[in-house]
Amino acid sequence: MNKRDYYEVLEVERTVDEVTLKSAFRKKAMQHHPDRNQGDPEAEVRFKEVNEAYSVLSDAQKRAAYDRYGHAGMNGQSAGGFGGGGFGGAGFSNVEDIFSEMFGDIFGQQQRRGPQGAQRGPDVRYDYEISLEQAYKGAEVEITIPTTMTCEVCHGSGAKAGTKPSTCSTCGGAGRVRASNGFFAVERTCPSCNGQGQTIKDPCTNCHGHGQVRQNKDLRVRIPAGVDDGARILLKGEGQAGVKGGPKGDLYIFLSVAEHEIFERDGADLHCSIPVPMTTAILGGELDVPCLMGGEGCDGQCKLSVDIPEGAQTGHKVKLKGRGMPVLNSKQKGDLIVELFIETPKHLTARQKELMKEFATLAEEQSYAQSQGFMHRAKRFWDDITGAAAQ
């Protein structure tokens, strides 16, 4: 029977690059694999044809000879076809590598391992919320985490006291078993011992053969001053227990800072808004504002005095240097930024309203600079509209 053109077999152009060639081969090999076409006697023939084509075209020298002389150029050279019940020629390693990617344990190259020995325990993540005050001052807190610990009765072996695990009779202690399927050898995890290489006839009554028990663990954790949302604290060796004497995993504590009823945080700076009575805004004066911690200038009750300038307006900001959050692992601190909003009094008495009316008649235009500026802009706007309409 005449051989088909190798490019036609893989359905690629003659100018195909290596990456596209490999991709086409993988597709065809999966399509015609005998295990996927059981009952089809032609599947093995097509599969051999695909392998032979790729074995030639994936080799630069063979491909050059094939492109020049066709199949005649392959005389005396192995085209990587199947022979003697196995893969023959130079194409074996290429095909084996690709099939290992596609079918995992085929040929037993990538997964050929012994029984599982000591293994490090998994890491644990624990989310913990702190207050802004704790983030400011730092704190030492107690947490309780659910985790796994090595069984103290069997010391992690999983076997009843006075007994030991026995070698698995299915895999002989290897943890893996091999099975032949036609011309393929498939290796997989031993189903009897789950890859451990050992079986337990008399399991420990405390851990039921697992070698580990679940329980809560109490820890004291130091939270440094200045931490922010998303900060992570690593505690080495405080994760879950290892297997067969392996080391413990680590514990990662992810911190979040709760919202505060007064302060908003922006990095190391703190922001807060305070209401200012209209009379204080007009005449100037002092107001107390809260702070997170005492210190110089603080009266011991976590409050500071802020100067309100005469004629203060809503939105005016007063910056208190060094009264913000500490910078993590530093002696520096951010600032406390106080924003003022002027509060208009409500429920005035008749006398108060009378005084306000008197004030309104005595107030001069220059007392309301912002109003004057706005009215000038509004007048120009109206003039432009009426002028445009007149035209």
C-alpha positions as CSV (number, residue, x, y, z in Angstrom):
1,M,0.0,0.0,0.0
2,N,1.3,3.4,-0.9
3,K,2.2,5.6,2.0
4,R,0.3,8.8,2.4
5,D,2.2,12.1,2.5
6,Y,3.3,12.8,6.1
7,Y,2.1,16.4,5.9
8,E,-1.3,15.1,4.8
9,V,-1.4,12.6,7.7
10,L,-1.0,15.4,10.2
11,E,-3.1,17.8,8.2
12,V,-0.4,20.6,8.2
13,E,1.2,22.8,5.6
14,R,4.7,22.0,4.4
15,T,5.9,25.3,6.0
16,V,4.6,24.3,9.4
17,D,6.7,25.4,12.4
18,E,7.7,23.1,15.3
19,V,5.0,24.4,17.7
20,T,2.2,23.9,15.3
21,L,3.5,20.5,14.2
22,K,3.6,19.3,17.8
23,S,0.1,20.6,18.4
24,A,-1.2,18.8,15.3
25,F,0.5,15.6,16.3
26,R,-1.0,15.7,19.8
27,K,-4.5,16.2,18.3
28,K,-4.1,13.3,15.9
29,A,-2.6,11.0,18.5
30,M,-5.4,11.6,20.9
31,Q,-8.0,11.1,18.1
32,H,-6.6,7.7,16.9
33,H,-5.3,6.3,20.1
34,P,-6.2,2.6,20.3
35,D,-7.5,2.9,23.9
36,R,-10.0,5.5,22.7
37,N,-11.1,3.5,19.7
38,Q,-11.6,0.0,21.2
39,G,-13.2,-2.3,18.7
40,D,-11.8,-0.4,15.7
41,P,-9.0,-2.6,14.2
42,E,-7.9,0.3,11.9
43,A,-7.2,2.6,14.9
44,E,-3.8,1.1,15.6
45,V,-2.8,1.4,11.9
46,R,-3.8,5.1,11.9
47,F,-2.0,5.7,15.2
48,K,1.2,4.1,13.8
49,E,0.9,6.3,10.7
50,V,0.6,9.5,12.8
51,N,3.6,8.5,14.9
52,E,5.7,7.7,11.9
53,A,4.8,11.1,10.3
54,Y,5.7,13.0,13.3
55,S,8.9,11.1,13.9
56,V,10.2,12.2,10.5
57,L,8.9,15.8,10.4
58,S,10.0,16.6,14.0
59,D,13.6,15.6,13.1
60,A,15.3,18.4,11.1
61,Q,17.6,16.2,9.1
62,K,14.9,13.6,8.3
63,R,12.5,16.4,7.3
64,A,14.9,17.9,4.9
65,A,15.5,14.6,3.3
66,Y,11.8,13.9,3.1
67,D,11.0,17.3,1.6
68,R,13.6,16.7,-1.1
69,Y,13.2,13.0,-1.9
70,G,9.8,12.1,-0.4
71,H,9.4,8.6,1.1
72,A,12.4,7.4,-1.0
73,G,14.6,9.7,1.1
74,M,13.7,7.5,4.1
75,N,15.3,4.4,2.8
76,G,17.9,3.1,5.3
77,Q,16.5,5.4,8.0
78,S,14.1,4.6,10.7
79,A,10.9,6.5,10.3
80,G,9.9,5.9,13.9
81,G,7.2,3.4,13.1
82,F,6.1,0.5,15.4
83,G,8.1,-2.6,15.1
84,G,8.6,-5.7,17.2
85,G,5.7,-4.9,19.4
86,G,7.1,-1.5,20.5
87,F,8.1,1.9,19.3
88,G,11.1,1.8,17.0
89,G,13.6,4.3,15.8
90,A,14.4,7.8,16.7
91,G,10.8,8.9,17.1
92,F,10.4,7.0,20.4
93,S,11.7,9.7,22.8
94,N,9.6,12.4,21.2
95,V,6.4,10.4,21.2
96,E,7.0,9.2,24.8
97,D,7.5,12.8,26.1
98,I,4.3,14.0,24.4
99,F,2.2,11.0,25.5
100,S,3.5,11.5,29.1
101,E,2.0,15.0,28.9
102,M,-1.3,13.7,27.4
103,F,-1.9,10.5,29.4
104,G,0.0,11.2,32.6
105,D,1.4,7.8,33.7
106,I,1.9,6.2,30.2
107,F,5.4,4.7,30.0
108,G,5.7,5.4,33.7
109,Q,8.3,8.1,33.2
110,Q,6.8,11.2,34.9
111,Q,5.0,9.5,37.8
112,R,7.5,6.7,38.6
113,R,7.7,7.2,42.4
114,G,8.1,5.1,45.5
115,P,5.8,5.1,48.5
116,Q,5.1,8.4,50.0
117,G,7.4,9.2,52.9
118,A,7.5,12.1,55.4
119,Q,5.6,15.1,54.0
120,R,5.3,18.6,55.3
121,G,1.9,19.6,56.6
122,P,-0.3,22.1,54.8
123,D,-0.2,25.8,55.5
124,V,-3.2,27.4,57.3
125,R,-4.8,30.7,56.6
126,Y,-6.6,32.5,59.4
127,D,-8.5,35.8,58.9
128,Y,-8.6,38.1,61.9
129,E,-10.2,41.5,62.3
130,I,-8.8,44.2,64.6
131,S,-9.9,47.6,65.7
132,L,-8.3,50.8,64.5
133,E,-7.1,51.4,68.1
134,Q,-5.3,48.0,68.0
135,A,-3.8,48.9,64.7
136,Y,-2.6,52.2,66.2
137,K,-1.1,50.9,69.4
138,G,-0.3,47.4,68.5
139,A,-1.8,44.5,70.5
140,E,-1.3,41.0,71.8
141,V,-4.4,38.9,71.1
142,E,-5.4,35.3,71.7
143,I,-6.8,33.4,68.7
144,T,-8.1,29.9,68.4
145,I,-7.5,28.1,65.1
146,P,-8.9,24.7,63.9
147,T,-6.0,22.5,62.7
148,T,-4.7,19.0,62.6
149,M,-2.2,17.6,65.1
150,T,-0.2,14.5,65.2
151,C,-2.0,11.8,67.1
152,E,-0.4,11.5,70.5
153,V,-1.6,7.9,71.0
154,C,0.0,6.3,67.9
155,H,2.6,9.1,67.3
156,G,1.3,9.6,63.8
157,S,1.7,6.0,62.6
158,G,-2.1,5.4,62.4
159,A,-1.7,1.9,63.9
160,K,-3.0,0.7,67.2
161,A,-0.6,0.9,70.2
162,G,1.7,-2.1,70.1
163,T,1.3,-2.7,66.4
164,K,2.8,-1.4,63.2
165,P,1.7,-0.8,59.7
166,S,2.4,-3.7,57.3
167,T,3.8,-3.6,53.8
168,C,1.1,-3.4,51.2
169,S,0.6,-6.8,49.5
170,T,-0.8,-5.2,46.3
171,C,2.2,-3.0,45.4
172,G,4.9,-4.6,47.6
173,G,5.5,-1.3,49.4
174,A,6.2,0.6,46.2
175,G,3.0,2.7,46.4
176,R,2.5,2.3,42.6
177,V,1.2,-0.5,40.4
178,R,1.8,-1.1,36.7
179,A,-0.7,-2.6,34.3
180,S,-0.1,-3.5,30.6
181,N,-2.7,-2.5,28.0
182,G,-1.7,-3.7,24.6
183,F,1.7,-2.1,23.9
184,F,1.3,0.5,26.7
185,A,2.3,0.1,30.3
186,V,0.3,2.3,32.6
187,E,1.5,3.1,36.1
188,R,-0.9,4.5,38.8
189,T,-1.2,5.0,42.5
190,C,-1.8,1.7,44.3
191,P,-5.6,1.5,45.1
192,S,-5.0,-0.6,48.2
193,C,-2.7,1.7,50.2
194,N,-3.4,5.0,48.3
195,G,0.3,5.3,47.6
196,Q,1.5,4.9,51.1
197,G,3.2,1.5,50.5
198,Q,1.7,0.3,53.8
199,T,-1.6,-0.9,55.2
200,I,-3.0,-0.8,58.7
201,K,-4.8,-3.9,60.0
202,D,-5.5,-2.5,63.5
203,P,-6.1,1.2,63.3
204,C,-5.5,3.5,66.2
205,T,-8.8,4.1,68.0
206,N,-8.0,7.7,68.7
207,C,-7.3,8.9,65.1
208,H,-9.0,5.9,63.3
209,G,-5.8,5.2,61.3
210,H,-5.2,8.7,60.0
211,G,-2.3,9.4,62.2
212,Q,-3.7,12.9,62.8
213,V,-6.6,14.4,64.8
214,R,-8.5,17.6,64.4
215,Q,-8.5,20.0,67.3
216,N,-8.5,23.7,68.2
217,K,-5.2,25.3,69.1
218,D,-4.9,28.5,71.2
219,L,-2.2,31.0,70.2
220,R,-1.0,34.4,71.5
221,V,-0.2,36.7,68.6
222,R,1.6,40.0,68.7
223,I,0.2,42.6,66.3
224,P,2.7,45.3,65.5
225,A,1.6,49.0,65.6
226,G,0.8,50.5,62.2
227,V,-0.6,47.4,60.4
228,D,-3.2,48.0,57.7
229,D,-5.8,46.0,55.8
230,G,-4.3,42.9,54.1
231,A,-1.2,42.8,56.5
232,R,0.0,39.2,56.9
233,I,1.6,37.7,60.0
234,L,3.6,34.5,59.5
235,L,4.0,32.0,62.3
236,K,6.4,29.3,61.3
237,G,5.5,25.7,62.2
238,E,2.0,26.6,63.5
239,G,0.2,25.1,60.5
240,Q,-1.2,21.6,60.2
241,A,0.8,18.5,61.2
242,G,3.1,16.7,58.8
243,V,2.6,13.1,57.6
244,K,4.9,10.4,58.8
245,G,7.0,12.6,60.9
246,G,7.1,15.5,58.4
247,P,7.4,19.1,59.6
248,K,4.4,21.2,60.4
249,G,3.1,23.7,57.9
250,D,3.0,27.5,58.6
251,L,0.2,29.7,59.8
252,Y,-0.6,32.9,57.9
253,I,-2.8,35.4,59.7
254,F,-4.4,37.9,57.4
255,L,-5.5,41.1,59.2
256,S,-8.4,43.4,58.4
257,V,-9.0,46.7,60.2
258,A,-12.6,47.4,61.2
259,E,-14.3,50.7,60.2
260,H,-14.2,53.4,62.8
261,E,-17.1,55.6,63.8
262,I,-15.0,58.7,63.8
263,F,-11.8,58.3,61.8
264,E,-11.1,57.2,58.2
265,R,-7.7,56.0,57.3
266,D,-5.7,56.8,54.3
267,G,-2.3,55.1,54.6
268,A,-0.7,56.6,57.6
269,D,-3.0,59.6,57.7
270,L,-6.3,59.8,59.6
271,H,-9.2,62.0,58.6
272,C,-12.2,63.1,60.6
273,S,-14.9,65.7,60.1
274,I,-16.2,67.8,63.0
275,P,-19.2,70.1,63.2
276,V,-18.5,73.8,64.0
277,P,-21.2,76.0,65.5
278,M,-21.9,79.0,63.2
279,T,-20.9,81.5,65.9
280,T,-17.5,79.8,66.4
281,A,-17.0,79.8,62.7
282,I,-17.8,83.5,62.5
283,L,-15.8,84.7,65.5
284,G,-13.1,82.0,65.7
285,G,-12.3,79.9,68.7
286,E,-11.2,76.5,69.9
287,L,-12.8,73.0,69.6
288,D,-11.8,69.6,71.0
289,V,-11.3,66.8,68.6
290,P,-10.6,63.1,69.4
291,C,-7.3,61.4,68.9
292,L,-6.4,57.8,69.2
293,M,-3.7,58.0,71.8
294,G,-2.4,60.4,74.5
295,G,0.8,62.3,74.3
296,E,2.2,65.8,74.2
297,G,-0.7,68.3,73.7
298,C,-3.3,65.7,74.7
299,D,-5.3,66.2,77.9
300,G,-5.1,62.6,78.9
301,Q,-8.6,61.9,77.6
302,C,-7.5,61.3,74.0
303,K,-8.6,64.7,72.7
304,L,-6.8,67.6,71.2
305,S,-7.6,71.3,71.0
306,V,-8.0,72.7,67.5
307,D,-7.9,76.4,66.6
308,I,-10.8,77.5,64.4
309,P,-9.9,80.6,62.4
310,E,-12.2,83.5,62.3
311,G,-14.6,83.2,59.3
312,A,-13.9,79.5,58.8
313,Q,-15.8,77.9,56.0
314,T,-17.2,74.4,55.4
315,G,-14.5,72.2,53.9
316,H,-11.6,74.0,55.6
317,K,-9.0,71.5,56.8
318,V,-6.7,71.7,59.7
319,K,-3.7,69.4,59.7
320,L,-2.3,68.1,63.0
321,K,1.3,66.9,62.2
322,G,2.3,63.5,63.6
323,R,-1.2,62.7,65.0
324,G,-2.0,60.0,62.5
325,M,-1.2,56.3,62.3
326,P,2.3,55.0,63.1
327,V,4.2,53.8,60.0
328,L,4.9,50.1,60.3
329,N,8.4,49.3,61.5
330,S,9.2,53.0,61.8
331,K,9.2,55.8,64.3
332,Q,7.3,58.0,61.9
333,K,3.6,58.8,62.1
334,G,1.1,60.2,59.6
335,D,-1.0,63.3,60.2
336,L,-4.5,63.9,61.5
337,I,-6.5,65.9,59.1
338,V,-9.6,67.6,60.5
339,E,-12.2,68.9,58.1
340,L,-14.7,71.5,59.3
341,F,-18.3,71.7,58.4
342,I,-20.3,74.7,59.6
343,E,-23.5,73.8,61.5
344,T,-26.5,76.2,61.1
345,P,-28.6,76.4,64.2
346,K,-32.2,75.2,64.2
347,H,-35.3,75.9,66.4
348,L,-34.4,79.5,67.1
349,T,-36.4,81.5,69.7
350,A,-38.2,84.7,68.7
351,R,-35.4,86.7,70.3
352,Q,-32.7,84.8,68.4
353,K,-34.5,85.3,65.1
354,E,-34.8,89.0,65.8
355,L,-31.1,89.2,66.4
356,M,-30.3,87.3,63.2
357,K,-32.5,89.7,61.2
358,E,-30.7,92.6,62.8
359,F,-27.4,91.0,61.9
360,A,-28.6,90.5,58.3
361,T,-29.5,94.2,57.8
362,L,-26.1,95.2,59.3
363,A,-24.0,92.7,57.4
364,E,-22.0,94.2,54.4
365,E,-21.6,92.6,51.1
366,Q,-17.9,92.1,51.6
367,S,-18.8,89.8,54.5
368,Y,-19.9,87.2,51.9
369,A,-17.0,86.9,49.5
370,Q,-18.1,83.5,48.1
371,S,-21.7,84.7,47.6
372,Q,-20.4,87.8,45.8
373,G,-18.2,85.8,43.5
374,F,-21.0,83.3,42.7
375,M,-23.5,86.1,41.9
376,H,-21.0,87.8,39.5
377,R,-20.6,84.5,37.6
378,A,-24.4,84.0,37.6
379,K,-25.0,87.5,36.2
380,R,-22.5,86.9,33.3
381,F,-24.3,83.6,32.6
382,W,-27.7,85.3,32.5
383,D,-26.4,88.2,30.4
384,D,-25.0,85.7,27.9
385,I,-28.3,83.9,27.6
386,T,-30.4,87.0,27.3
387,G,-27.9,88.6,24.9
388,A,-28.0,85.5,22.7
389,A,-31.8,85.4,22.7
390,A,-32.0,89.1,21.7
391,Q,-29.8,88.5,18.7
